[in-house]
Amino acid sequence: MVEIALRGADLLDDIARTQTEPGRVAFWWLGQHSFILKGGETVVYIDPFLSPHAARQTPPLLAPEEVTNADLVLGTHDHLDHIDPCTIPGIAAASPNARFVVPRTAAERVRELGVPPERLLPLTDGETAGYPLAGGRGTRVTAIKSKHERFDEVPGVGFPFLGYVVELNGATIYHPGDTIVYEGLVSVLRRQRPSVAFLPINGRDAERLKSGCIGNMTYQEAVDLAGDVGVRWAIPTHYDMFIGNQEDPTKFVRYLQVKFPEIQTWVGPAGQRVVVP
């Protein structure tokens, strides 16, 4: 089990009380690939996986109906632990002003989960959605295709696996969803210039693929991606949740410290606030 720092009302209170100066963003890891971001007054949920699934090793830190503070909800692809069919309806009801960014291939699925079309921002590779805020400020989300072992592009619709570059409060964050490194990814990310990257490290092998468990980067590949792109913070993720699909994040940390000592990292309890420039 992953250690838990804050959960429930205590976690929500910590998010509400957190203030970030321009150029800084706070994040809370919720286990697996789920994150909460806060920059200024904007709160973004990425891949919120809050179902009480029997096999999960990190328990849900929030119930979907507790999420009353969401401005944006980003889902990277239509798998249970990324676009969670039990979580999306609850957040949509509890945060009635929240907008949902999802792959265009998953838009109909998310509408069926109770998100009305006017609250959906469907994207595919290279497209950007803007979220306007008071005072002329805003948040931008740019979609970058991900290769979840395969691209599986749907002709005329788009890519079902996406990552997102989130520009929030003067900071730029990359959340790739589930992906392996593919030709051209480094150059695309260099143009986006993210300072923070949340990188899946659970890897892949024939046994998992044969059982239907689609793979990700290894911890070495994730470190090399961070170094090649030139991020300032690289956060290992997607390593804790399901037995048989886990990895030791200290391997990522040790490899990063040896190969790219200038890049900062964090491994800690779920629900802990981390503020990065």
N, C-alpha and C positions, 0 to 999 in steps of 0.2 A: 504493500500500500504506500502511496505517496503521502508525505506529510502535508497536513492542511494548516494554513496560517489563519485564514478567515473564511467564513461561509455565512450564508443566509443574511439576516439583517445586519450583522456586523460588517460583512463584506460590502453590502450596499451603502452603509453609512460611511465606510472608508472611501468609496468611490465618490460619494456626494461631497465629502469634506476635502478631497484632493484638489489642489489648485496647481496649475502648471503655467510657468512663464512662457512667453512666445519662444518657439524653437525647442521646447521640451514636450515630451509626451509620457504619460504614465501607462503601464500595462499591468494586468493581472492575468496570470495563466490559470486556466481552469482544468488542466489535464488534457491529454491527447493533443489535439490541434486547436483547442478552444482558447480564445483570448478576449479580454476586454481592453479597449484602448480609451484613454481620455486625454484630450487636448483642449485647453480652454474649457468651455462648457459642453463640448460635444462628446458623447459616449458612443463608441462603436463596438459591437459584438461581432467576432469573426468565428465562424463555424461553431456556434454554441451547441454543445452536446450535453443536454441536461436530463436525458432519459435515465431512469433507475434500472439500467440494463443489468441482468443477472451476472453477466460475465465481466463487467467492468471492474478494474482494480483500483481506480481512483473514483470515489463516489461523487455524485453531482454536488456542486457547491451552492447551487441555487435551484429552486423550482421555477419552471417557465413563468408561472403566474406572478412570481416575485419581481420579474424584470420589468419594472415600470419606468426605467431611466434610459431606454435605448433610443438613440436618434437614427442610427444606421445598423442594419444587421446584414452581414456579408456571409453568403454561403458559397463555398468554392466548387462543390460538386455534389451530385445526388447519391451520396452514400450515407448510411445511418448516422455515422459519427461526424458528419459535416453539414448536411442539410437534414436535420433530425425531425422526422415527421411528428414526434410528440412535443418538440420544443417550439417549432415555428408557430403553431396556432396559439400557444400560450403567450408568447412574446407579442404576437400581433394584437392580441386582445388587451394585454397589460400595458403596452406602449402604443396607443392608438395613432400616434403621429410618426412612428418609426417607418423608415423606408427600407426596402429589402433589395439588395444587390445580389443577383444570382446569374449563372450562365443562362443564355437564351434557351438552351436545350432543356433547362429545368423550369422554365417560367410557368408552363402549364401545370406541372406538378405542384409548384408552390401556390398557385392560384387554387388548386384543389384542396390545399391545406388551410385555406381561409384567408389568404392575403389578397385583397382586391387589386385589380390591375393598376389603379392609380397610385398604389403604394409600391409597385414593383419597378425596379430599374434593371432590366435584363441586359446583359452585355455578352460580347465575345471578344476574342483576341484583338488588342489594340484600341478598343473603344473606352471612352471615359465618361463617367457619370459625375455630375456636380451636385453637392448638397448645399443649398444656400442657407446662410445664417444671418442673423440680425447684424446690422452695422457694416454690411458689405463683405464680411469675411465668409469663408466657405471651406468645404472639404471636398477633395477630388479623389475619385477611385478609378484607377486605370487597370483594365484586365490584361493579363499576360497568359497566353496558353501554357498549360502544364501537360507533361507527358507522364501519365499514371501507367507506366510501362509502355502504353501506346497513347497516341493522340486521340484516336477514335472520332475524328471530326465528322459532324453530320452535315453533308453538303447543303448549302443554302440556309443553314441555321447557325452553325458555329461549333465551337469546341466545348465538349461537356466538362472538361477539367480545366479550371482556371486558377491562377494566382492573382493577387491584387497588390498594386502599389497604392498605398493610402497616403495622401498629403493632408496632414492634420496639424494645425497650430504651428505651422512653420517647420514641422518635422516630416520625414518621408520614411515610410515603413513598408517592407515587402513581406507578404504572407503568401507563400507559393501554393497553398493547399497541398495536395499530394503530387509529387513529381520526382522524376529523375532528371539529371542534367542532360540537356540535349544541345545539339549544335545551334548556335545563335543566341542561346539564353543569356550568356554572359554579356554580349554586346548590347542586347536589349536592356538589361538591367543597368549597365554602365550609363546608358543615356538617361535613365530614370533617376540615378544617383541616390538610391536609398541609403540611409544612415543606419537603419536597424533591419535585421532579417530574422524571421522565425523559421527555422529550417528543420524539416522532418528527418529523422536519422534512423528509423527502424529497419532500413535496408530491404532486401528482397532475396529470394532464392527459389529454386525449382519446387521444393516441397510446398511452400506457401502458395506459390502461383497455381500449382495443381489443385490445391484445396479452395481456390477462389479468392485468396488473400493477395490483392494486387500491391506491388512493392513501391518503395521509395528510395531515396538516396541512402547510401551508407553514411556513417559518421565522417569517414574520410572525404567522401565526395561533397558532403555539406560544408565541411571546413574549407575545402579547395574552392568551392563556389563563393563562399564569403570572402576569401582572400582575393580571388580573381576579380570580383566585383568592386572590392574596396570598401565594404561597409565598416562602420565604426563599432557596431554591436552585432554579435551573432548569437542567437538564442536557440539551443537544441530543443526539439519538441517532438511529439508523436512517438514517444518511446515507452509509455507507462501503462497503457490502458488494458490491453488484452494479452493474456498468457499465450506465448508462442509467437507474438509479434512485437517483442520488446527489445530494448537495447539499453546499455549502461551509458548514461550521459557523461560520466566522468571520462570516458574514452574520447568523446568529442572535445571536452575541455583540455585534456592533456595534449591532444594532437594540435589543437588550435594554439595553445601556449607555446609549443615548440616551433610550429611553422609560421604563425602570424601573431607574434606576441603583442603587436600594437592593437589588435582587435580585442575589445572587451566582450565578456560573456557573463551569463548568469544561469545558475541552476539552483533552484530552491523550492520551497513548499508551494503548493497550489494555493491561490488566494492571497499571495503576498504582493504588496504594491512595490513596483520597481519604476523609477523615474529615470529616463535617459534623455540626453541632448539630441 
